Amino acid sequence: MKPEDFQLLSGMLKERSGLALSEDKVYLLESRLTPLSRKRGFDGLDDLIREVRVRHDEVLMRDITEAMTTNESFFFRDSTPFDLFRDKVLPRLTGARAQTRKIRIWCAAASTGQEPYSLAMILSENQARMKDWRIEILATDLSNDVLQKARVGLYSQFEVQRGLPIQMLVKYFTQVGEMWQIDSAIRAMVTYKPLNLLESFDHLGRFDAVYCRNVLIYFDQPTKADVLSRIRKCMQDDAALFLGAAETVLGVCDSFKPVSGERGLYGIAGQ
Ligand SMILES: C[S@@+](CC[C@H](N)C(=O)[O-])C[C@H]1O[C@@H](n2cnc3c(N)ncnc32)[C@H](O)[C@@H]1O
């Protein structure tokens, strides 16, 4: 790939999704965009790049942006953020919200739904104690394709074997041919909406717990700081933030502090 083509694509991706690509990632552009160029009827990647250069085709730009996102996810990923939610955060929140009986959770880069559905299953397990509670799980992502898959809730054998305890599979999924579909009651607990973290999310209101996992790793430092400081503004003062195993607030955003001894869990600084 010519250096000017790399500049064009990486600049566009940075602006549209925050993805910061270093020059050693040319192979990633080539491996992900070559199939897209074929699918869109171009003669190859050079042709696709020419189109980007001469025409402002919004649909093509969106397809390129979505093709470059990494959507890997699995149920109860890294287990600790879900154990902590079940054993520490949820009991604390049910105490603190005993008056309003309302809890709002946001999965800010939800991909194909395994993260919000893992939380929905935990909440469902607590149903007996939380009967008259209003629980909202909002799941957002930049990519419409992954959100569509999440809404349908159909997963392959491989996907349900990654992280999902067998008892949960039996209890909450139905086999559909070679796939497994998560039950409609669990699906109904999650609301999916497209949302780009680079754009304003003030309108979402305030949350009691935010999962923003395995997305900040793709951003540069100023973008991480900007997204985190805006996430803080839509969290209650006693809310919990969960980041991915390779992510931290330290040295990035001083609105949060790590919760001592609880890996991946952050509270609001000064609270
Ligand atoms: C690796 S997945 C993480 C999924 C899940 N949070 C987890 O940890 O398993 C990263 C997701 O971030 C989304 N993403 C990337 N850039 C984004 C942006 N600027 N705004 C919102 N979502 C974005 C991608 O579409 C992708 O689905």
The ligand as an SDF file (V2000), in Angstrom:
LIG
                    3D

 27 29  0  0  0  0  0  0  0  0999 V2000
  -13.5040   -5.8980   20.9320 C   0  0  0  0  0  0  0  0  0  0  0  0
  -15.1690   -5.3770   20.9060 S   0  0  0  0  0  0  0  0  0  0  0  0
  -15.5160   -5.3650   22.6510 C   0  0  0  0  0  0  0  0  0  0  0  0
  -16.8380   -6.0330   22.9850 C   0  0  0  0  0  0  0  0  0  0  0  0
  -17.1240   -6.1730   24.4620 C   0  0  0  0  0  0  0  0  0  0  0  0
  -17.1240   -4.8900   25.1290 N   0  0  0  0  0  0  0  0  0  0  0  0
  -16.1210   -7.0960   25.1280 C   0  0  0  0  0  0  0  0  0  0  0  0
  -15.2580   -6.6240   25.8630 O   0  0  0  0  0  0  0  0  0  0  0  0
  -16.1980   -8.3090   24.8940 O   0  0  0  0  0  0  0  0  0  0  0  0
  -14.9620   -3.6450   20.5150 C   0  0  0  0  0  0  0  0  0  0  0  0
  -16.2530   -3.0150   19.9920 C   0  0  0  0  0  0  0  0  0  0  0  0
  -16.0610   -1.6030   19.9940 O   0  0  0  0  0  0  0  0  0  0  0  0
  -16.7770   -1.0710   18.8980 C   0  0  0  0  0  0  0  0  0  0  0  0
  -16.2580    0.2760   18.6000 N   0  0  0  0  0  0  0  0  0  0  0  0
  -15.0910    0.6100   18.0100 C   0  0  0  0  0  0  0  0  0  0  0  0
  -14.9790    1.9420   17.9050 N   0  0  0  0  0  0  0  0  0  0  0  0
  -16.0990    2.4640   18.4550 C   0  0  0  0  0  0  0  0  0  0  0  0
  -16.5760    3.7870   18.6440 C   0  0  0  0  0  0  0  0  0  0  0  0
  -15.8720    4.8600   18.2410 N   0  0  0  0  0  0  0  0  0  0  0  0
  -17.7830    3.9510   19.2300 N   0  0  0  0  0  0  0  0  0  0  0  0
  -18.5020    2.8830   19.6450 C   0  0  0  0  0  0  0  0  0  0  0  0
  -18.1110    1.6070   19.4890 N   0  0  0  0  0  0  0  0  0  0  0  0
  -16.9220    1.3940   18.9040 C   0  0  0  0  0  0  0  0  0  0  0  0
  -16.5690   -2.0850   17.7890 C   0  0  0  0  0  0  0  0  0  0  0  0
  -17.5680   -1.9930   16.7970 O   0  0  0  0  0  0  0  0  0  0  0  0
  -16.5830   -3.4030   18.5670 C   0  0  0  0  0  0  0  0  0  0  0  0
  -17.8460   -4.0170   18.5060 O   0  0  0  0  0  0  0  0  0  0  0  0
  1  2  1  0
  2  3  1  0
  2 10  1  0
  3  4  1  0
  4  5  1  0
  5  6  1  0
  5  7  1  0
  7  8  2  0
  7  9  1  0
 10 11  1  0
 11 12  1  0
 11 26  1  0
 12 13  1  0
 13 14  1  0
 13 24  1  0
 14 15  1  0
 14 23  1  0
 15 16  2  0
 16 17  1  0
 17 18  1  0
 17 23  2  0
 18 19  1  0
 18 20  2  0
 20 21  1  0
 21 22  2  0
 22 23  1  0
 24 25  1  0
 24 26  1  0
 26 27  1  0
M  CHG  2   2   1   9  -1
M  END
$$$$
